[in-house]
């Protein structure tokens, strides 16, 4: 298939598209429009072009996610577009033997593939600065970079915890509404995942606020000043970091339609809950060589009526603990679910 590439941050390519309808009429095959957020007026043109009977192009639109971009796509190209969220490298791509490197450095290609730890760390620091100083303003969001950096760093210390706007806001001297708006910005730009709670019809009081996770643990480790595996493994946040890393790998591997966590205020919680092919699955993430079942897990199995509960750990062997609980290596979760 023939292809044509436009970099919309290039003045030359932008000039080429001064009359986009005419340009696209002469093209065929795949047309790639990179950094579309810099030229949002193209969305209205694309709707006209793709509806023309003589159109011979398929368009691949790339760019930084933002509320305005998603809104423009949804309104201008409704029924004509498919969204694909691109993650960083996953264990399926780099190999399970490289899980420590992927965990420490994260999934951004230049970070993961760097020759040395300090080079990877430096690339991520550059990414964070560029994101705050250039990308955020380009998306039309007017927040001072130092303020957002302080908030992002604060979130690193709350990674894996239930969102509490009052506590985080008080730590930074901002109100709940401002803290919420900052969180939404980082969520909408795919820096932060808000894992929503599942509610079951039981008598116990259940947690109703989302849990906060970094999509990329490499960025998390930069904001916590953790440069290598030895430093990370001795840090108080190692368990929370592992949970976030394993959570992303599982979601990328299994791809459930919806995913949640579950917790009561009294006695039980579950790191991840989803329904797949009509069956209820629970997952607990344990940074432990020999994870064991707990009372909390058995309460979750009973209250949520789980088909199976997987204990995901950094080991190499899958084995059952009992009828409902299976210990599963992080790189074999799809097999544990698909081959059960």
N, C-alpha and C positions, 0 to 999 in steps of 0.2 A: 504494500500500500504506500502510495506517495504521501509525503508529509511536508508541512510548512510550519515553521516555528516563528513566533513573535514574542520577544521579550519586552513587555510593556514598561519596563524601567529604562529601556534604551531609547534615547531621543530619535535615533534613526528609524527604529521599528514603529514608534508612535507616529512619525511623519508618514510612514508607509500606509498607515491606517487613517489618514485624514478623511478619506471617503471609503469607509469600511464595506459598505454594501457593494460597491463596484469592485473592490479588491477580492472579496469573498466569492463574487460571481465568477471570477476567472480561475478559482482554485478548485481542486478536487482532492479526495482522500482525507487524511487526518490533518486538522489545523490545530496547533497547540498555541494557546494564549496564556502565557506565564505572567504572574503577578497581576492578575485581573483587578485586584482591589485598587490599583492606581488609575484605572480607567473604567469606572463603574457604568458610564453611559453606554458602553458596548453591549450591555445586557439587552437593552431595548432593540438594538440593531440585530442581535443574534436571534431574537424571537421572529423578526421579519424574515431573516435569511433562512432559518431552518424550516419555515412554513412554505417556502417557495417550492413548487413542484419540480423545478429544474435544479434545485440545490444538490450538489454532489459532494458536500463536505460533512465530516463528522468532527465535532469540536471537543477538544480536551482542554478544560479550563482549570488552571492551577493558580494558587495564591494563598495568602494568609487568611485564615478564617476570621471573620468578624461579624457582629450582628448585622451591619449594613450590607455586607456581601451576601450573606445567607438570605436576607430579606429581599434584596434585588433579584437573586436567582429564583427564589420562591414565587415572587410576584410576576417577573418578566417571562420566566421559562417554565411555568407550571405545566406539568404533563409532558415536558420535552427533555427532562434532565434527570440524571441519576447521581446522587451524592456518594462519594467514596472517601472515607476518612483514612488518611495514611498515617500509620504509626511509625515509630522508629524500628530498628532491627528487632527481631524476635528470636527466641531460642530455636525455632524451626528453621531460621535462616542462617544463624551463626554456629549452630551445633551445641548440644547440651554440655559438652566438655568446656565450653567457653562461658558458662553461666556466671562465674565470678567477675569476669571482665565486663560482661554486659550489665550486671547488677551495679558495679562500681561506676562505670563510665556512662551508662545509659545507652539509648538506642540511636542517637544521632550519628550518622555514618562517620563524619570527621572526628567525632569524639571517640567512638568505638575503635576506629582503625588507626588512631594515632600511634606513633612508634613508642612513646614513653608516657607514663602516667602524668608527668608534669605538662606534657604537650596537650594531652586530653583535657586536663584541668584548665589550662590556659584557653583552649578553644571554647569550652563551656562558659568561662568567665566573659569572653568576648561576645558570645551569643547573648548572655543575659544583659550585658550593657547595650548591645545593639537593639535587642527586643524592647528594652525600656526607653531608650533615647530616640529610636527611629521608628520601630514598628508600631508601638502603641500610638504615638502621634499621627502616623500615617493612616491609622484606622479611625481617625477623628476623635480619639479619646484624649481629653486634656487633663492629665494628671502629672504632677511633677515626678520625674524619674526617681529622685531620692525617696519620696514618700511611698511610691509603689515598691521600691526595693525593700524598704523597711517592712512593709506589709508582707511581701513575698517571703522574706527571711523569717518573719514571725510564723507564717504558715508552715515553714519547714520544721519548726519545733512542735507544731500541732499535727504533723503528718500522721495519718492513721487514727486520729481522734475525732470525736463527735464535734461538729461545728458549734461554737459558742460565740456569737457576735459580741455580746457584752464583755466577755472576758478578754477577747482579742482586741476589741476597740479600746477598752480601758488601758491595756498595755501600751497602746500607741497614741493615746490621747485623742481618739476620734470616736464619733458616735456610732451606734449600731447600724444606722442606715448607710453611712459612708463605708463601714467595714463590709457590709453586704454588697454594695456596689463594686468595691474592689475585688471581692471574691467572684462576682459574676463576670467581671472583665477577664480574669485569669481562667475562668471556666470556659467562657465563650471563645477564647483564643487557644484552647486545648492545652493549657499549661497545668490546670488543676482538674481533677475528677471529683465530682460530688456524688458519692455512692449513697443512694436514697435508702431509707429504711423500709422493710417489709412489715406490714401490719396483719396479724392473724386474729381471728375472732376467738380470743381467749380472755380469761378474767384478769390476767396479769397486766400491769401498766407497762407499755412498750415505748421505747425511745422513738421520737418522731423527727429528730434533726438528722441531716446527712452527715456522713463521715467524709473527711477531706484527705485526698491523696494527690501526690504529684504524679502526672502521667509518666514522667521520665525521672528515674532515680539519679541519673547523672547530675541533673540540675539541682535536685534535692541535696546531694552530697556537696556540691559547690557552695550552696547557701549555708550549709552546716560546716564548711571548711574541712571536709573529709576527702583527702586526696587519693588514698589507696585502700586496699582490702584490710591490711593490718590495722590501720587507724579506724576504719569502719567497724570491724569485728569487735573492738573494745569499747565502742561508743554506746551510751545509753539508748540511742535511737536505732540500734541495729535491728531489733525485732520489728519495729514499725516500718523500717526501710525494707526489710525482707517481705513483710506483708504486702506493701505497695508494689514491689517488684513482681512478686508471685501473682498478685491479683491481675496486673496488666498482662502477664504472660498467659494466664488461664483464660482471660476474656478474649485475647487475640486468637487463642487456639480453639476454644469452644464456640465463640461467637453466639452466645445466647441472645435472644431478642431483647430481653430485659434482665437486669441483674440488681441485686439488693444485698444489704446486710440485715441482720435481725438482732435485736437486743431487748431485754426487759430490764426494769430498774432493780429487780430483786436478785435474780439467780442465774440467768442464762444469756448467752449471745452466740452468734454465728457470723463468721467473717464474710461469707458470701453465700447467697441463696439465689437459685434460678430454677426455672421450669423448662425442661427440654424434652420434646416428644411426649408430653403429657406426664412426665415423671419429675418429682421434686428432688432436687439435689442440693446438698449443703457442702461447703468447703471450709476447712480451718487451715490456716497457714502457720506452720511451726518451724522456726529456725532451730532445729534440734535434730541430732543424729538418730534418736530413737523416740519419736513422739508416741504418747500414750493417750488413751481415751480419758475423758473427764466426765464428771456429773453434768456439767453444762452442755456437753455434746449430746448426752443421752436425753436431757430435757428438750433440746432442740429437735432431736429425731422424733420424739413423742409429740411435741406440740405442733410441729410443722409437718408431721406425717411424711418424713423424708424417705425416699426410695433408698438412697445411699448417702453417706457422709464421707468425704475424702479428706484425709490428713495429708496435705501437701508439704513436702519437706525437701531439703537439699541432698538427699541420699540417692542411691542407685537402684534400689529394689522395691518393688510393689508387693504388698502382702496384706491379707485381711487380718483384722483384729477380732471381728466377730461378723455376724450376719449382715450388719448395717454399716460397719466402719471399715474403710480400707486405707492403708498407708500408701501414698502414691508419690513417686519422684516428680519434681516440678516439670521435667521434660517429657513425662509420660501421661499427663492428665487426659489428653484426648483419647489415648488408648484405654485408660481406666474407665472413662465414660462410654466410649464407643464399643468396647469389647466386654462390657460387664455382663 
